[in-house]
Amino acid sequence: MRILFFHPFINCKGGSERVILGFLKNTKYKVDVYTYQYDKKTLSKNSKISR
């Protein structure tokens, strides 16, 4: 199963960003995340988000 998330901004670890990052960390599915803008410093080294 493939899952797609769209979130306009991932620039802090609060609210919906925290939910998305938590889901990515704990899922076994392939997940694509699309966003207009993100902050590389905010994303931890252990997150599955890559550009």
N, C-alpha and C positions, 0 to 999 in steps of 0.2 A: 504494500500500500504506500502511496506517496501522498504527502500532505503539503499544502502551500499556505504560508502565512503572509499577509501583507500588513505592514505597519508603517505609517508615514515616516516616523522618526524613531530611531533607536539611539538615543543620546544620553540616557541615564538608566540606572537600574532600579526603577520604581514602577509600581503599578503594572500595566500591561506588558512592559518590557521584561519585568521580572518573571511574569507568567510564561512568556515565550521562551526566555532563556532557560527556565526551569524545565519546560516541556522538552526542549532540545537536549538537555542534559540527561533526561530520564527516558527518552523514547527509543524504541528499536526500529522505528520506521524512517524512511528517507524523507527529510523535510527540507523544503526550499523556503527561504525567507526573502521577500522582496521589500525594499524600503527606498525612500527617496534620499534619506540621509542617515548616517550612523557615525558614532564616535568610536574610533579604534581603541582609545584609552579606556573607555567604559567596559568594553568586552574583555572578559578574563581570558587568559591563555588556555583555559580548559574548556571554553565554550566551543561548540561545534560550528559556529558561524565562520565562514571564510568568504572572501570576496570573490 
